[in-house]
């Protein structure tokens, strides 16, 4: 895989995730703050890691794969600066996920978290709403606070 192929993959994940988001939620202008690529094989995971290291630096190592601050990649939902390469995981058969910053998160949470396909996930320092639709090969998340804020990116 080349740098341009990784960028195209990120752009495709964001495009698919934007379509999923727009189908189920009133957040058309929500900017993307984070993308995770779900490796489909061990070899692909190693290839993705090598490319990500060429375009960015590790912000955080996680049990499911490193998170990178990368050179910005332009997408249909804004400029992306945070990328995760996720290890092979049978619970994540999709190609990846994108995390968007919801406008008025509290109202968004009240309106959408009870609906089918949406799930509220509580973490120690943040929460997020997951959106899954089996017709799509990606997942969508809305985090609070937004991921760029969590990593203190301006």
C-alpha positions as CSV (number, residue, x, y, z in Angstrom):
1,X,0.0,0.0,0.0
2,X,1.2,3.5,-0.8
3,X,0.6,6.8,0.9
4,X,-1.9,7.9,-1.7
5,X,-3.7,4.5,-1.4
6,X,-4.0,5.1,2.3
7,X,-5.3,8.6,1.8
8,X,-7.9,7.3,-0.7
9,X,-9.0,4.6,1.8
10,X,-9.5,7.3,4.5
11,X,-11.4,9.5,2.0
12,X,-13.6,6.5,1.1
13,X,-14.3,5.6,4.7
14,X,-15.3,9.2,5.4
15,X,-17.5,9.3,2.4
16,X,-19.3,6.1,3.3
17,X,-19.6,7.2,7.0
18,X,-21.0,10.6,5.9
19,X,-23.6,8.8,3.8
20,X,-24.5,6.6,6.8
21,X,-24.7,9.6,9.1
22,X,-26.8,11.6,6.7
23,X,-29.2,8.7,6.2
24,X,-30.0,8.4,10.0
25,X,-29.2,11.7,11.6
26,X,-29.6,15.4,11.0
27,X,-25.9,16.2,11.1
28,X,-25.1,17.0,7.5
29,X,-22.4,19.6,8.3
30,X,-20.7,17.7,11.2
31,X,-17.0,17.7,10.7
32,X,-14.9,14.5,10.8
33,X,-12.4,14.4,13.6
34,X,-11.1,10.8,13.6
35,X,-10.9,7.8,11.3
36,X,-10.1,4.2,12.2
37,X,-9.1,1.7,9.5
38,X,-10.0,-1.8,10.4
39,X,-7.2,-4.1,9.2
40,X,-8.6,-7.1,7.4
41,X,-5.5,-9.3,7.6
42,X,-2.3,-9.3,9.7
43,X,-0.3,-8.3,6.6
44,X,-2.5,-5.4,5.9
45,X,-2.2,-4.2,9.5
46,X,1.6,-4.2,9.2
47,X,1.4,-2.4,5.8
48,X,-1.0,0.2,7.2
49,X,1.2,0.8,10.2
50,X,4.2,1.4,8.0
51,X,2.4,4.0,5.8
52,X,0.8,5.7,8.9
53,X,4.3,6.1,10.4
54,X,5.4,7.9,7.2
55,X,2.6,10.5,7.4
56,X,2.4,11.0,11.1
57,X,3.4,10.3,14.7
58,X,1.9,8.1,17.3
59,X,-0.3,10.1,19.7
60,X,-1.3,7.1,21.8
61,X,-0.8,3.3,21.8
62,X,-4.0,1.5,22.6
63,X,-4.7,-2.3,23.0
64,X,-6.5,-2.3,19.7
65,X,-3.8,-0.3,17.7
66,X,-2.0,3.0,17.6
67,X,-3.6,6.4,17.1
68,X,-1.6,8.8,14.9
69,X,-1.6,12.5,14.4
70,X,-1.1,12.7,10.7
71,X,-0.5,15.2,8.0
72,X,-4.0,16.5,7.1
73,X,-6.0,14.5,4.6
74,X,-8.8,16.4,2.9
75,X,-12.2,14.6,3.0
76,X,-15.8,15.5,2.1
77,X,-16.3,16.2,5.8
78,X,-13.3,18.4,6.4
79,X,-9.6,18.0,7.1
80,X,-8.7,14.8,9.0
81,X,-5.7,14.8,11.4
82,X,-6.3,11.8,13.6
83,X,-6.0,8.2,12.3
84,X,-6.1,4.9,14.1
85,X,-4.9,1.6,12.6
86,X,-7.0,-1.1,14.3
87,X,-5.7,-4.6,14.7
88,X,-7.6,-7.5,13.0
89,X,-10.8,-7.9,15.0
90,X,-13.6,-10.3,14.1
91,X,-16.1,-8.0,15.9
92,X,-15.2,-5.3,13.4
93,X,-15.8,-6.8,9.9
94,X,-16.4,-3.3,8.4
95,X,-13.7,-1.3,6.6
96,X,-13.5,1.3,9.3
97,X,-15.2,4.1,11.2
98,X,-15.4,7.8,11.3
99,X,-16.0,10.0,14.3
100,X,-17.9,13.3,13.8
101,X,-18.4,16.3,16.1
102,X,-22.2,16.6,16.6
103,X,-23.7,20.0,16.8
104,X,-25.3,20.4,20.2
105,X,-24.3,16.9,21.5
106,X,-26.7,16.8,24.4
107,X,-29.8,17.4,22.2
108,X,-28.3,14.9,19.7
109,X,-27.9,12.3,22.4
110,X,-31.5,12.9,23.7
111,X,-32.9,12.6,20.2
112,X,-30.9,9.7,18.7
113,X,-29.5,7.4,21.4
114,X,-32.9,5.7,21.9
115,X,-33.3,5.0,18.2
116,X,-32.6,1.7,16.4
117,X,-29.0,1.5,15.1
118,X,-27.7,4.0,17.7
119,X,-26.0,3.0,21.0
120,X,-24.6,5.1,23.8
121,X,-21.2,4.0,24.9
122,X,-19.7,5.4,28.2
123,X,-16.0,5.6,28.7
124,X,-13.9,6.8,31.6
125,X,-13.2,10.3,30.2
126,X,-15.8,10.6,27.4
127,X,-18.9,9.1,25.9
128,X,-19.9,8.4,22.3
129,X,-22.9,7.4,20.3
130,X,-22.3,4.6,17.9
131,X,-24.3,4.2,14.7
132,X,-24.4,0.9,12.8
133,X,-26.4,0.0,9.7
134,X,-25.7,-3.4,8.2
135,X,-26.3,-1.9,4.7
136,X,-23.0,0.1,5.2
137,X,-19.4,-1.2,5.4
138,X,-18.5,1.4,8.0
139,X,-19.5,2.6,11.5
140,X,-20.1,6.2,12.7
141,X,-19.4,7.7,16.1
142,X,-20.2,11.0,17.7
143,X,-17.9,11.6,20.7
144,X,-18.3,14.1,23.5
145,X,-16.0,15.8,23.9
146,X,-14.9,15.6,20.2
147,X,-11.8,13.5,19.5
148,X,-9.7,16.5,18.5
149,X,-10.4,18.1,21.9
150,X,-9.6,14.8,23.7
151,X,-6.2,14.9,22.1
152,X,-5.9,18.6,22.6
153,X,-5.4,19.4,18.9
154,X,-6.2,23.1,18.1
